[in-house]
Amino acid sequence: MSDGAPVSPDKGDRSASTGCQMLGAEGEALAATWYEDHDYEILERNWRRREGEVDLIVRHGKTVAFCEVMTRSSDRFGTGAESVLEAKQRRIRRLASRWLSEITPASGRTRVEVRFDVASITAGKIEVIENAF
């Protein structure tokens, strides 16, 4: 700053983080709309446990899909789908197992087919990859 006032090193980080969070939230909303437009029921949004978070859990018939949403403003550093590497896939699988284990038999969702999707949003354009991993 030109006035010589001290600048908090965290201030810029928060602004960038907030921008990324807004971009991510917009991407998740776009992905949820895509699923709803394709006759899926949104079961959970941002389902969190200590081990991590699943962005979307959706159902179509007997299939429950656990969806990782990756939003990018451009493809300059690759697509969002390319960033869902093995470690993230393992974490999502563990979280899916936990989510399924928490469902009571009375809910009627004990016998489902499980699928793992990635919704890649780049510059506002969505591509949903079903059975991505």
N, CA, C and O atoms as CSV, one atom per row, in Angstrom:
chain,resi,resn,atom,element,x,y,z
A,1,MET,N,N,0.840,-1.186,0.000
A,1,MET,CA,C,0.000,0.000,0.000
A,1,MET,C,C,0.875,1.235,0.000
A,1,MET,O,O,1.967,1.219,0.569
A,2,SER,N,N,0.429,2.275,-0.610
A,2,SER,CA,C,1.224,3.486,-0.728
A,2,SER,C,C,1.267,4.276,0.565
A,2,SER,O,O,2.189,5.073,0.739
A,3,ASP,N,N,0.323,4.104,1.485
A,3,ASP,CA,C,0.315,4.881,2.720
A,3,ASP,C,C,1.199,4.277,3.802
A,3,ASP,O,O,1.287,4.824,4.902
A,4,GLY,N,N,1.852,3.161,3.509
A,4,GLY,CA,C,2.758,2.545,4.456
A,4,GLY,C,C,2.074,1.730,5.537
A,4,GLY,O,O,2.749,1.219,6.431
A,5,ALA,N,N,0.775,1.595,5.487
A,5,ALA,CA,C,0.050,0.805,6.482
A,5,ALA,C,C,0.410,-0.659,6.336
A,5,ALA,O,O,0.575,-1.144,5.216
A,6,PRO,N,N,0.536,-1.376,7.448
A,6,PRO,CA,C,0.855,-2.803,7.361
A,6,PRO,C,C,-0.289,-3.571,6.694
A,6,PRO,O,O,-1.468,-3.260,6.862
A,7,VAL,N,N,0.107,-4.561,5.948
A,7,VAL,CA,C,-0.867,-5.399,5.249
A,7,VAL,C,C,-0.849,-6.769,5.887
A,7,VAL,O,O,0.205,-7.388,6.036
A,8,SER,N,N,-2.007,-7.229,6.258
A,8,SER,CA,C,-2.117,-8.564,6.846
A,8,SER,C,C,-1.864,-9.602,5.763
A,8,SER,O,O,-2.499,-9.550,4.709
A,9,PRO,N,N,-0.956,-10.544,5.993
A,9,PRO,CA,C,-0.684,-11.554,4.965
A,9,PRO,C,C,-1.886,-12.458,4.712
A,9,PRO,O,O,-1.994,-13.054,3.640
A,10,ASP,N,N,-2.789,-12.567,5.686
A,10,ASP,CA,C,-3.952,-13.438,5.505
A,10,ASP,C,C,-5.054,-12.781,4.686
A,10,ASP,O,O,-5.899,-13.476,4.123
A,11,LYS,N,N,-5.059,-11.458,4.609
A,11,LYS,CA,C,-6.158,-10.767,3.946
A,11,LYS,C,C,-6.292,-11.199,2.489
A,11,LYS,O,O,-7.393,-11.499,2.028
A,12,GLY,N,N,-5.186,-11.231,1.772
A,12,GLY,CA,C,-5.227,-11.645,0.372
A,12,GLY,C,C,-5.646,-13.102,0.235
A,12,GLY,O,O,-6.380,-13.454,-0.688
A,13,ASP,N,N,-5.188,-13.940,1.141
A,13,ASP,CA,C,-5.548,-15.356,1.101
A,13,ASP,C,C,-7.047,-15.540,1.271
A,13,ASP,O,O,-7.657,-16.364,0.589
A,14,ARG,N,N,-7.650,-14.766,2.192
A,14,ARG,CA,C,-9.088,-14.884,2.407
A,14,ARG,C,C,-9.863,-14.456,1.178
A,14,ARG,O,O,-10.857,-15.089,0.820
A,15,SER,N,N,-9.424,-13.392,0.529
A,15,SER,CA,C,-10.116,-12.915,-0.669
A,15,SER,C,C,-10.049,-13.967,-1.763
A,15,SER,O,O,-11.049,-14.253,-2.421
A,16,ALA,N,N,-8.872,-14.541,-1.956
A,16,ALA,CA,C,-8.722,-15.584,-2.970
A,16,ALA,C,C,-9.557,-16.795,-2.598
A,16,ALA,O,O,-10.214,-17.394,-3.449
A,17,SER,N,N,-9.527,-17.153,-1.318
A,17,SER,CA,C,-10.306,-18.291,-0.852
A,17,SER,C,C,-11.794,-18.052,-1.067
A,17,SER,O,O,-12.512,-18.944,-1.518
A,18,THR,N,N,-12.254,-16.853,-0.745
A,18,THR,CA,C,-13.665,-16.524,-0.926
A,18,THR,C,C,-14.047,-16.613,-2.402
A,18,THR,O,O,-15.115,-17.124,-2.738
A,19,GLY,N,N,-13.184,-16.121,-3.276
A,19,GLY,CA,C,-13.438,-16.213,-4.722
A,19,GLY,C,C,-13.521,-17.659,-5.178
A,19,GLY,O,O,-14.396,-18.017,-5.967
A,20,CYS,N,N,-12.616,-18.487,-4.685
A,20,CYS,CA,C,-12.632,-19.911,-5.038
A,20,CYS,C,C,-13.875,-20.589,-4.473
A,20,CYS,O,O,-14.488,-21.433,-5.128
A,21,GLN,N,N,-14.241,-20.209,-3.244
A,21,GLN,CA,C,-15.439,-20.796,-2.634
A,21,GLN,C,C,-16.685,-20.423,-3.427
A,21,GLN,O,O,-17.576,-21.250,-3.620
A,22,MET,N,N,-16.744,-19.181,-3.882
A,22,MET,CA,C,-17.898,-18.745,-4.678
A,22,MET,C,C,-17.948,-19.503,-6.001
A,22,MET,O,O,-19.015,-19.942,-6.432
A,23,LEU,N,N,-16.789,-19.654,-6.643
A,23,LEU,CA,C,-16.723,-20.394,-7.901
A,23,LEU,C,C,-17.159,-21.839,-7.675
A,23,LEU,O,O,-17.907,-22.405,-8.472
A,24,GLY,N,N,-16.680,-22.430,-6.576
A,24,GLY,CA,C,-17.049,-23.804,-6.247
A,24,GLY,C,C,-18.533,-23.952,-5.973
A,24,GLY,O,O,-19.161,-24.908,-6.430
A,25,ALA,N,N,-19.096,-23.009,-5.228
A,25,ALA,CA,C,-20.534,-23.054,-4.915
A,25,ALA,C,C,-21.364,-22.909,-6.184
A,25,ALA,O,O,-22.385,-23.579,-6.336
A,26,GLU,N,N,-20.937,-22.046,-7.090
A,26,GLU,CA,C,-21.650,-21.886,-8.365
A,26,GLU,C,C,-21.583,-23.177,-9.169
A,26,GLU,O,O,-22.570,-23.585,-9.780
A,27,GLY,N,N,-20.417,-23.821,-9.168
A,27,GLY,CA,C,-20.258,-25.081,-9.882
A,27,GLY,C,C,-21.126,-26.178,-9.298
A,27,GLY,O,O,-21.735,-26.950,-10.039
A,28,GLU,N,N,-21.187,-26.253,-7.977
A,28,GLU,CA,C,-22.018,-27.267,-7.321
A,28,GLU,C,C,-23.493,-27.034,-7.615
A,28,GLU,O,O,-24.248,-27.986,-7.808
A,29,ALA,N,N,-23.904,-25.775,-7.651
A,29,ALA,CA,C,-25.301,-25.464,-7.984
A,29,ALA,C,C,-25.605,-25.860,-9.431
A,29,ALA,O,O,-26.678,-26.392,-9.717
A,30,LEU,N,N,-24.669,-25.603,-10.337
A,30,LEU,CA,C,-24.852,-25.986,-11.739
A,30,LEU,C,C,-24.942,-27.504,-11.879
A,30,LEU,O,O,-25.769,-28.015,-12.634
A,31,ALA,N,N,-24.089,-28.220,-11.150
A,31,ALA,CA,C,-24.115,-29.684,-11.197
A,31,ALA,C,C,-25.423,-30.215,-10.626
A,31,ALA,O,O,-26.010,-31.136,-11.193
A,32,ALA,N,N,-25.887,-29.654,-9.524
A,32,ALA,CA,C,-27.158,-30.090,-8.928
A,32,ALA,C,C,-28.304,-29.868,-9.915
A,32,ALA,O,O,-29.180,-30.721,-10.060
A,33,THR,N,N,-28.295,-28.738,-10.581
A,33,THR,CA,C,-29.331,-28.454,-11.586
A,33,THR,C,C,-29.261,-29.457,-12.727
A,33,THR,O,O,-30.294,-29.912,-13.219
A,34,TRP,N,N,-28.046,-29.806,-13.152
A,34,TRP,CA,C,-27.885,-30.794,-14.227
A,34,TRP,C,C,-28.523,-32.115,-13.809
A,34,TRP,O,O,-29.272,-32.716,-14.579
A,35,TYR,N,N,-28.232,-32.563,-12.603
A,35,TYR,CA,C,-28.803,-33.826,-12.128
A,35,TYR,C,C,-30.326,-33.735,-12.037
A,35,TYR,O,O,-31.023,-34.659,-12.457
A,36,GLU,N,N,-30.844,-32.648,-11.503
A,36,GLU,CA,C,-32.300,-32.493,-11.408
A,36,GLU,C,C,-32.944,-32.485,-12.788
A,36,GLU,O,O,-34.012,-33.065,-12.980
A,37,ASP,N,N,-32.302,-31.832,-13.745
A,37,ASP,CA,C,-32.824,-31.799,-15.115
A,37,ASP,C,C,-32.824,-33.177,-15.775
A,37,ASP,O,O,-33.551,-33.415,-16.740
A,38,HIS,N,N,-31.997,-34.083,-15.241
A,38,HIS,CA,C,-31.920,-35.451,-15.761
A,38,HIS,C,C,-32.634,-36.441,-14.835
A,38,HIS,O,O,-32.316,-37.630,-14.809
A,39,ASP,N,N,-33.600,-35.925,-14.081
A,39,ASP,CA,C,-34.489,-36.733,-13.235
A,39,ASP,C,C,-33.807,-37.452,-12.080
A,39,ASP,O,O,-34.232,-38.537,-11.684
A,40,TYR,N,N,-32.770,-36.863,-11.550
A,40,TYR,CA,C,-32.137,-37.386,-10.341
A,40,TYR,C,C,-32.725,-36.673,-9.139
A,40,TYR,O,O,-33.156,-35.523,-9.227
A,41,GLU,N,N,-32.735,-37.372,-8.018
A,41,GLU,CA,C,-33.130,-36.785,-6.744
A,41,GLU,C,C,-31.843,-36.407,-6.000
A,41,GLU,O,O,-30.937,-37.229,-5.862
A,42,ILE,N,N,-31.770,-35.189,-5.536
A,42,ILE,CA,C,-30.613,-34.762,-4.751
A,42,ILE,C,C,-30.830,-35.264,-3.325
A,42,ILE,O,O,-31.767,-34.839,-2.648
A,43,LEU,N,N,-29.967,-36.162,-2.875
A,43,LEU,CA,C,-30.077,-36.706,-1.522
A,43,LEU,C,C,-29.285,-35.873,-0.524
A,43,LEU,O,O,-29.739,-35.632,0.595
A,44,GLU,N,N,-28.105,-35.439,-0.935
A,44,GLU,CA,C,-27.231,-34.670,-0.035
A,44,GLU,C,C,-26.422,-33.680,-0.858
A,44,GLU,O,O,-26.048,-33.941,-2.001
A,45,ARG,N,N,-26.168,-32.541,-0.240
A,45,ARG,CA,C,-25.234,-31.550,-0.783
A,45,ARG,C,C,-24.193,-31.289,0.285
A,45,ARG,O,O,-24.523,-31.049,1.447
A,46,ASN,N,N,-22.938,-31.336,-0.114
A,46,ASN,CA,C,-21.832,-31.077,0.811
A,46,ASN,C,C,-21.936,-31.917,2.080
A,46,ASN,O,O,-21.869,-31.389,3.190
A,47,TRP,N,N,-22.101,-33.234,1.907
A,47,TRP,CA,C,-22.194,-34.158,3.034
A,47,TRP,C,C,-20.802,-34.276,3.650
A,47,TRP,O,O,-19.857,-34.690,2.979
A,48,ARG,N,N,-20.679,-33.915,4.916
A,48,ARG,CA,C,-19.373,-33.848,5.570
A,48,ARG,C,C,-19.267,-34.818,6.735
A,48,ARG,O,O,-20.213,-35.059,7.484
A,49,ARG,N,N,-18.081,-35.351,6.841
A,49,ARG,CA,C,-17.666,-36.105,8.011
A,49,ARG,C,C,-16.206,-35.723,8.262
A,49,ARG,O,O,-15.586,-35.009,7.474
A,50,ARG,N,N,-15.694,-36.204,9.350
A,50,ARG,CA,C,-14.312,-35.860,9.716
A,50,ARG,C,C,-13.323,-36.192,8.586
A,50,ARG,O,O,-12.334,-35.487,8.388
A,51,GLU,N,N,-13.606,-37.264,7.858
A,51,GLU,CA,C,-12.685,-37.730,6.819
A,51,GLU,C,C,-12.744,-36.892,5.541
A,51,GLU,O,O,-11.855,-36.998,4.696
A,52,GLY,N,N,-13.764,-36.073,5.391
A,52,GLY,CA,C,-13.861,-35.271,4.172
A,52,GLY,C,C,-15.297,-34.940,3.820
A,52,GLY,O,O,-16.189,-34.971,4.667
A,53,GLU,N,N,-15.497,-34.628,2.569
A,53,GLU,CA,C,-16.800,-34.173,2.096
A,53,GLU,C,C,-17.100,-34.763,0.721
A,53,GLU,O,O,-16.208,-34.931,-0.111
A,54,VAL,N,N,-18.377,-35.073,0.504
A,54,VAL,CA,C,-18.864,-35.453,-0.817
A,54,VAL,C,C,-19.730,-34.291,-1.294
A,54,VAL,O,O,-20.652,-33.872,-0.594
A,55,ASP,N,N,-19.435,-33.775,-2.478
A,55,ASP,CA,C,-20.134,-32.592,-2.969
A,55,ASP,C,C,-21.618,-32.857,-3.197
A,55,ASP,O,O,-22.467,-32.107,-2.715
A,56,LEU,N,N,-21.926,-33.915,-3.924
A,56,LEU,CA,C,-23.323,-34.253,-4.210
A,56,LEU,C,C,-23.524,-35.751,-4.088
A,56,LEU,O,O,-22.688,-36.546,-4.518
A,57,ILE,N,N,-24.649,-36.120,-3.493
A,57,ILE,CA,C,-25.080,-37.517,-3.492
A,57,ILE,C,C,-26.475,-37.486,-4.107
A,57,ILE,O,O,-27.388,-36.838,-3.595
A,58,VAL,N,N,-26.614,-38.209,-5.224
A,58,VAL,CA,C,-27.867,-38.166,-5.981
A,58,VAL,C,C,-28.361,-39.581,-6.239
A,58,VAL,O,O,-27.602,-40.548,-6.175
A,59,ARG,N,N,-29.664,-39.676,-6.534
A,59,ARG,CA,C,-30.237,-40.992,-6.801
A,59,ARG,C,C,-31.117,-40.926,-8.033
A,59,ARG,O,O,-31.863,-39.971,-8.250
A,60,HIS,N,N,-31.004,-41.974,-8.830
A,60,HIS,CA,C,-31.886,-42.176,-9.982
A,60,HIS,C,C,-32.256,-43.648,-9.969
A,60,HIS,O,O,-31.426,-44.509,-10.262
A,61,GLY,N,N,-33.499,-43.931,-9.628
A,61,GLY,CA,C,-33.910,-45.329,-9.484
A,61,GLY,C,C,-33.143,-45.975,-8.347
A,61,GLY,O,O,-33.114,-45.458,-7.230
A,62,LYS,N,N,-32.519,-47.117,-8.638
A,62,LYS,CA,C,-31.751,-47.830,-7.613
A,62,LYS,C,C,-30.282,-47.415,-7.580
A,62,LYS,O,O,-29.497,-47.960,-6.804
A,63,THR,N,N,-29.919,-46.463,-8.412
A,63,THR,CA,C,-28.522,-46.036,-8.476
A,63,THR,C,C,-28.296,-44.789,-7.635
A,63,THR,O,O,-28.991,-43.785,-7.787
A,64,VAL,N,N,-27.318,-44.871,-6.751
A,64,VAL,CA,C,-26.878,-43.714,-5.978
A,64,VAL,C,C,-25.507,-43.335,-6.522
A,64,VAL,O,O,-24.593,-44.158,-6.586
A,65,ALA,N,N,-25.386,-42.066,-6.913
A,65,ALA,CA,C,-24.120,-41.566,-7.438
A,65,ALA,C,C,-23.516,-40.578,-6.456
A,65,ALA,O,O,-24.190,-39.677,-5.957
A,66,PHE,N,N,-22.244,-40.766,-6.195
A,66,PHE,CA,C,-21.466,-39.863,-5.361
A,66,PHE,C,C,-20.658,-39.011,-6.330
A,66,PHE,O,O,-19.814,-39.523,-7.065
A,67,CYS,N,N,-20.919,-37.724,-6.327
A,67,CYS,CA,C,-20.347,-36.855,-7.350
A,67,CYS,C,C,-19.354,-35.858,-6.764
A,67,CYS,O,O,-19.664,-35.133,-5.819
A,68,GLU,N,N,-18.175,-35.836,-7.334
A,68,GLU,CA,C,-17.176,-34.826,-7.023
A,68,GLU,C,C,-17.322,-33.727,-8.069
A,68,GLU,O,O,-17.261,-33.992,-9.269
A,69,VAL,N,N,-17.512,-32.508,-7.614
A,69,VAL,CA,C,-17.679,-31.374,-8.522
A,69,VAL,C,C,-16.376,-30.584,-8.535
A,69,VAL,O,O,-15.895,-30.144,-7.491
A,70,MET,N,N,-15.819,-30.410,-9.708
A,70,MET,CA,C,-14.587,-29.645,-9.868
A,70,MET,C,C,-14.875,-28.491,-10.809
A,70,MET,O,O,-15.259,-28.695,-11.961
A,71,THR,N,N,-14.689,-27.279,-10.311
A,71,THR,CA,C,-15.006,-26.086,-11.085
A,71,THR,C,C,-13.732,-25.291,-11.344
A,71,THR,O,O,-12.940,-25.026,-10.439
A,72,ARG,N,N,-13.568,-24.930,-12.582
A,72,ARG,CA,C,-12.413,-24.126,-13.000
A,72,ARG,C,C,-12.902,-22.950,-13.829
A,72,ARG,O,O,-13.879,-23.064,-14.568
A,73,SER,N,N,-12.227,-21.835,-13.705
A,73,SER,CA,C,-12.600,-20.674,-14.514
A,73,SER,C,C,-12.091,-20.816,-15.942
A,73,SER,O,O,-12.634,-20.195,-16.857
A,74,SER,N,N,-11.047,-21.631,-16.146
A,74,SER,CA,C,-10.526,-21.909,-17.489
A,74,SER,C,C,-9.844,-23.271,-17.456
A,74,SER,O,O,-9.672,-23.866,-16.392
A,75,ASP,N,N,-9.460,-23.753,-18.622
A,75,ASP,CA,C,-8.748,-25.040,-18.680
A,75,ASP,C,C,-7.237,-24.840,-18.781
A,75,ASP,O,O,-6.511,-25.736,-19.213
A,76,ARG,N,N,-6.781,-23.685,-18.386
A,76,ARG,CA,C,-5.356,-23.348,-18.468
A,76,ARG,C,C,-4.476,-24.373,-17.756
A,76,ARG,O,O,-3.377,-24.685,-18.215
A,77,PHE,N,N,-4.966,-24.892,-16.634
A,77,PHE,CA,C,-4.199,-25.885,-15.877
A,77,PHE,C,C,-4.845,-27.261,-15.957
A,77,PHE,O,O,-4.626,-28.094,-15.078
A,78,GLY,N,N,-5.631,-27.514,-16.988
A,78,GLY,CA,C,-6.303,-28.794,-17.165
A,78,GLY,C,C,-7.751,-28.715,-16.721
A,78,GLY,O,O,-8.197,-27.717,-16.156
A,79,THR,N,N,-8.460,-29.772,-16.987
A,79,THR,CA,C,-9.875,-29.807,-16.625
A,79,THR,C,C,-10.023,-30.218,-15.164
A,79,THR,O,O,-9.101,-30.756,-14.552
A,80,GLY,N,N,-11.192,-29.953,-14.633
A,80,GLY,CA,C,-11.465,-30.359,-13.260
A,80,GLY,C,C,-11.412,-31.866,-13.102
A,80,GLY,O,O,-10.929,-32.373,-12.090
A,81,ALA,N,N,-11.907,-32.580,-14.101
A,81,ALA,CA,C,-11.920,-34.044,-14.038
A,81,ALA,C,C,-10.507,-34.606,-13.925
A,81,ALA,O,O,-10.289,-35.622,-13.266
A,82,GLU,N,N,-9.559,-33.951,-14.563
A,82,GLU,CA,C,-8.172,-34.426,-14.515
A,82,GLU,C,C,-7.562,-34.286,-13.126
A,82,GLU,O,O,-6.544,-34.915,-12.834
A,83,SER,N,N,-8.164,-33.478,-12.273
A,83,SER,CA,C,-7.606,-33.258,-10.939
A,83,SER,C,C,-8.151,-34.224,-9.890
A,83,SER,O,O,-7.744,-34.164,-8.729
A,84,VAL,N,N,-9.057,-35.106,-10.275
A,84,VAL,CA,C,-9.594,-36.093,-9.329
A,84,VAL,C,C,-8.691,-37.322,-9.396
A,84,VAL,O,O,-8.968,-38.286,-10.110
A,85,LEU,N,N,-7.615,-37.257,-8.638
A,85,LEU,CA,C,-6.592,-38.301,-8.671
A,85,LEU,C,C,-6.935,-39.430,-7.701
A,85,LEU,O,O,-7.954,-39.388,-7.011
A,86,GLU,N,N,-6.069,-40.431,-7.663
A,86,GLU,CA,C,-6.334,-41.639,-6.862
A,86,GLU,C,C,-6.630,-41.368,-5.400
A,86,GLU,O,O,-7.538,-41.979,-4.836
A,87,ALA,N,N,-5.893,-40.475,-4.775
A,87,ALA,CA,C,-6.107,-40.209,-3.349
A,87,ALA,C,C,-7.519,-39.661,-3.116
A,87,ALA,O,O,-8.198,-40.072,-2.175
A,88,LYS,N,N,-7.948,-38.752,-3.957
A,88,LYS,CA,C,-9.297,-38.187,-3.809
A,88,LYS,C,C,-10.342,-39.259,-4.101
A,88,LYS,O,O,-11.373,-39.309,-3.431
A,89,GLN,N,N,-10.093,-40.114,-5.087
A,89,GLN,CA,C,-11.027,-41.201,-5.401
A,89,GLN,C,C,-11.170,-42.137,-4.200
A,89,GLN,O,O,-12.281,-42.537,-3.854
A,90,ARG,N,N,-10.054,-42.484,-3.567
A,90,ARG,CA,C,-10.101,-43.358,-2.382
A,90,ARG,C,C,-10.902,-42.702,-1.263
A,90,ARG,O,O,-11.707,-43.357,-0.602
A,91,ARG,N,N,-10.676,-41.405,-1.054
A,91,ARG,CA,C,-11.397,-40.706,0.005
A,91,ARG,C,C,-12.894,-40.692,-0.274
A,91,ARG,O,O,-13.692,-40.897,0.640
A,92,ILE,N,N,-13.281,-40.458,-1.507
A,92,ILE,CA,C,-14.704,-40.435,-1.861
A,92,ILE,C,C,-15.308,-41.826,-1.688
A,92,ILE,O,O,-16.442,-41.950,-1.225
A,93,ARG,N,N,-14.577,-42.862,-2.049
A,93,ARG,CA,C,-15.072,-44.231,-1.850
A,93,ARG,C,C,-15.288,-44.534,-0.370
A,93,ARG,O,O,-16.294,-45.135,0.008
A,94,ARG,N,N,-14.330,-44.110,0.472
A,94,ARG,CA,C,-14.481,-44.323,1.920
A,94,ARG,C,C,-15.685,-43.566,2.461
A,94,ARG,O,O,-16.445,-44.095,3.272
A,95,LEU,N,N,-15.856,-42.337,2.013
A,95,LEU,CA,C,-17.002,-41.548,2.459
A,95,LEU,C,C,-18.310,-42.158,1.973
A,95,LEU,O,O,-19.301,-42.154,2.704
A,96,ALA,N,N,-18.328,-42.680,0.754
A,96,ALA,CA,C,-19.531,-43.333,0.232
A,96,ALA,C,C,-19.884,-44.537,1.089
A,96,ALA,O,O,-21.052,-44.756,1.412
A,97,SER,N,N,-18.881,-45.312,1.454
A,97,SER,CA,C,-19.109,-46.471,2.319
A,97,SER,C,C,-19.683,-46.031,3.663
A,97,SER,O,O,-20.593,-46.665,4.198
A,98,ARG,N,N,-19.152,-44.958,4.191
A,98,ARG,CA,C,-19.660,-44.448,5.470
A,98,ARG,C,C,-21.097,-43.968,5.333
A,98,ARG,O,O,-21.934,-44.267,6.185
A,99,TRP,N,N,-21.393,-43.218,4.257
A,99,TRP,CA,C,-22.751,-42.724,4.045
A,99,TRP,C,C,-23.724,-43.891,3.942
A,99,TRP,O,O,-24.789,-43.872,4.560
A,100,LEU,N,N,-23.361,-44.905,3.164
A,100,LEU,CA,C,-24.228,-46.072,2.998
A,100,LEU,C,C,-24.414,-46.813,4.327
A,100,LEU,O,O,-25.499,-47.325,4.599
A,101,SER,N,N,-23.380,-46.873,5.145
A,101,SER,CA,C,-23.484,-47.577,6.426
A,101,SER,C,C,-24.373,-46.836,7.426
A,101,SER,O,O,-24.897,-47.441,8.361
A,102,GLU,N,N,-24.540,-45.546,7.231
A,102,GLU,CA,C,-25.367,-44.752,8.137
A,102,GLU,C,C,-26.854,-44.778,7.777
A,102,GLU,O,O,-27.691,-44.302,8.544
A,103,ILE,N,N,-27.174,-45.326,6.627
A,103,ILE,CA,C,-28.577,-45.387,6.204
A,103,ILE,C,C,-29.254,-46.532,6.942
A,103,ILE,O,O,-28.733,-47.646,6.990
A,104,THR,N,N,-30.391,-46.256,7.502
A,104,THR,CA,C,-31.119,-47.300,8.223
A,104,THR,C,C,-31.919,-48.147,7.236
A,104,THR,O,O,-32.316,-47.650,6.182
A,105,PRO,N,N,-32.160,-49.411,7.560
A,105,PRO,CA,C,-32.972,-50.253,6.677
A,105,PRO,C,C,-34.367,-49.677,6.426
A,105,PRO,O,O,-34.950,-49.921,5.369
A,106,ALA,N,N,-34.900,-48.932,7.361
A,106,ALA,CA,C,-36.240,-48.370,7.201
A,106,ALA,C,C,-36.303,-47.321,6.092
A,106,ALA,O,O,-37.387,-46.997,5.606
A,107,SER,N,N,-35.152,-46.794,5.694
A,107,SER,CA,C,-35.151,-45.750,4.671
A,107,SER,C,C,-35.414,-46.308,3.273
A,107,SER,O,O,-35.743,-45.557,2.354
A,108,GLY,N,N,-35.270,-47.618,3.113
A,108,GLY,CA,C,-35.505,-48.213,1.803
A,108,GLY,C,C,-34.354,-48.038,0.837
A,108,GLY,O,O,-34.498,-48.318,-0.353
A,109,ARG,N,N,-33.219,-47.582,1.324
A,109,ARG,CA,C,-32.083,-47.344,0.441
A,109,ARG,C,C,-30.925,-48.297,0.721
A,109,ARG,O,O,-29.777,-47.999,0.393
A,110,THR,N,N,-31.223,-49.425,1.319
A,110,THR,CA,C,-30.146,-50.343,1.671
A,110,THR,C,C,-29.651,-51.136,0.472
A,110,THR,O,O,-28.503,-51.578,0.466
A,111,ARG,N,N,-30.476,-51.325,-0.532
A,111,ARG,CA,C,-30.054,-52.070,-1.723
A,111,ARG,C,C,-29.997,-51.104,-2.895
A,111,ARG,O,O,-31.002,-50.812,-3.543
A,112,VAL,N,N,-28.797,-50.624,-3.140
A,112,VAL,CA,C,-28.610,-49.673,-4.223
A,112,VAL,C,C,-27.373,-50.055,-5.034
A,112,VAL,O,O,-26.480,-50.755,-4.557
A,113,GLU,N,N,-27.354,-49.579,-6.252
A,113,GLU,CA,C,-26.153,-49.661,-7.073
A,113,GLU,C,C,-25.400,-48.360,-6.844
A,113,GLU,O,O,-26.001,-47.288,-6.784
A,114,VAL,N,N,-24.095,-48.457,-6.717
A,114,VAL,CA,C,-23.280,-47.286,-6.417
A,114,VAL,C,C,-22.459,-46.903,-7.635
A,114,VAL,O,O,-21.922,-47.750,-8.350
A,115,ARG,N,N,-22.383,-45.605,-7.842
A,115,ARG,CA,C,-21.616,-45.083,-8.971
A,115,ARG,C,C,-20.859,-43.845,-8.493
A,115,ARG,O,O,-21.312,-43.138,-7.593
A,116,PHE,N,N,-19.713,-43.596,-9.102
A,116,PHE,CA,C,-18.910,-42.422,-8.762
A,116,PHE,C,C,-18.773,-41.552,-10.006
A,116,PHE,O,O,-18.220,-41.970,-11.023
A,117,ASP,N,N,-19.292,-40.331,-9.899
A,117,ASP,CA,C,-19.285,-39.387,-11.013
A,117,ASP,C,C,-18.346,-38.228,-10.717
A,117,ASP,O,O,-17.996,-37.961,-9.567
A,118,VAL,N,N,-17.951,-37.553,-11.779
A,118,VAL,CA,C,-17.239,-36.286,-11.661
A,118,VAL,C,C,-17.976,-35.288,-12.539
A,118,VAL,O,O,-18.210,-35.535,-13.722
A,119,ALA,N,N,-18.334,-34.168,-11.950
A,119,ALA,CA,C,-18.905,-33.063,-12.718
A,119,ALA,C,C,-17.789,-32.040,-12.888
A,119,ALA,O,O,-17.333,-31.431,-11.921
A,120,SER,N,N,-17.362,-31.864,-14.123
A,120,SER,CA,C,-16.281,-30.940,-14.432
A,120,SER,C,C,-16.881,-29.700,-15.071
A,120,SER,O,O,-17.486,-29.767,-16.141
A,121,ILE,N,N,-16.709,-28.575,-14.406
A,121,ILE,CA,C,-17.253,-27.325,-14.914
A,121,ILE,C,C,-16.083,-26.413,-15.244
A,121,ILE,O,O,-15.272,-26.076,-14.382
A,122,THR,N,N,-16.012,-26.023,-16.509
A,122,THR,CA,C,-14.954,-25.137,-16.959
A,122,THR,C,C,-15.577,-23.957,-17.676
A,122,THR,O,O,-16.288,-24.116,-18.668
A,123,ALA,N,N,-15.299,-22.775,-17.161
A,123,ALA,CA,C,-15.820,-21.530,-17.735
A,123,ALA,C,C,-17.341,-21.607,-17.914
A,123,ALA,O,O,-17.872,-21.154,-18.928
A,124,GLY,N,N,-18.039,-22.183,-16.926
A,124,GLY,CA,C,-19.498,-22.236,-16.948
A,124,GLY,C,C,-20.101,-23.369,-17.754
A,124,GLY,O,O,-21.321,-23.525,-17.778
A,125,LYS,N,N,-19.265,-24.169,-18.421
A,125,LYS,CA,C,-19.758,-25.297,-19.218
A,125,LYS,C,C,-19.570,-26.585,-18.407
A,125,LYS,O,O,-18.485,-26.853,-17.891
A,126,ILE,N,N,-20.642,-27.372,-18.305
A,126,ILE,CA,C,-20.604,-28.574,-17.476
A,126,ILE,C,C,-20.460,-29.835,-18.318
A,126,ILE,O,O,-21.062,-29.973,-19.383
A,127,GLU,N,N,-19.648,-30.743,-17.807
A,127,GLU,CA,C,-19.536,-32.094,-18.362
A,127,GLU,C,C,-19.623,-33.051,-17.186
A,127,GLU,O,O,-18.772,-33.021,-16.297
A,128,VAL,N,N,-20.644,-33.899,-17.173
A,128,VAL,CA,C,-20.779,-34.883,-16.108
A,128,VAL,C,C,-20.275,-36.219,-16.650
A,128,VAL,O,O,-20.770,-36.731,-17.654
A,129,ILE,N,N,-19.289,-36.760,-15.967
A,129,ILE,CA,C,-18.719,-38.039,-16.352
A,129,ILE,C,C,-19.271,-39.077,-15.386
A,129,ILE,O,O,-18.871,-39.139,-14.223
A,130,GLU,N,N,-20.196,-39.891,-15.886
A,130,GLU,CA,C,-20.775,-40.947,-15.065
A,130,GLU,C,C,-19.816,-42.121,-15.030
A,130,GLU,O,O,-19.130,-42.400,-16.013
A,131,ASN,N,N,-19.769,-42.821,-13.876
A,131,ASN,CA,C,-18.832,-43.933,-13.693
A,131,ASN,C,C,-17.402,-43.484,-13.966
A,131,ASN,O,O,-16.643,-44.194,-14.625
A,132,ALA,N,N,-17.035,-42.321,-13.467
A,132,ALA,CA,C,-15.704,-41.757,-13.731
A,132,ALA,C,C,-14.580,-42.582,-13.119
A,132,ALA,O,O,-13.463,-42.614,-13.634
A,133,PHE,N,N,-14.896,-43.254,-12.004
A,133,PHE,CA,C,-13.880,-44.110,-11.358
A,133,PHE,C,C,-14.550,-45.173,-10.539
A,133,PHE,O,O,-13.872,-45.992,-9.918
